[in-house]
């Protein structure tokens, strides 16, 4: 597909809509643990919030990690952890170690 199909403003609007849909999906799928996302895809909700913060900083905007995480999680991170995070199994931890060595 030609990357010039849409003007910059339209492309930005479409990318923003896709981002909002991804965030909404991740908020609904609280059963999907971050460690599973890291093991399978090489990123998680925390990565997404960090990328958001970094994009803000690149534009001269100040955004703390906790504030960026709240944008992605839909609540303070500690609250999300208490409600939805389960302890990582030995298998999940082992898979994470393998993925980490591979550069994820």
Residue pairs with C-beta under 8 A, 6 or more apart in sequence:
6 14
22 48
23 48
23 71
23 72
23 74
26 32
26 45
26 48
26 72
27 73
27 74
30 80
30 83
30 84
31 84
33 85
33 86
33 88
33 92
34 44
34 45
34 46
34 85
35 44
35 88
35 92
35 93
35 96
36 92
37 43
37 44
37 45
38 44
38 47
38 96
38 99
38 104
39 92
39 95
39 96
39 99
42 99
42 104
43 104
45 69
45 72
45 73
46 69
48 72
49 65
49 68
49 69
49 71
49 72
49 73
50 65
50 68
52 63
52 68
52 71
52 72
53 63
53 64
53 65
53 67
53 68
56 62
56 63
56 68
57 63
66 76
66 77
69 76
69 77
70 76
70 77
73 80
74 80
75 83
88 96
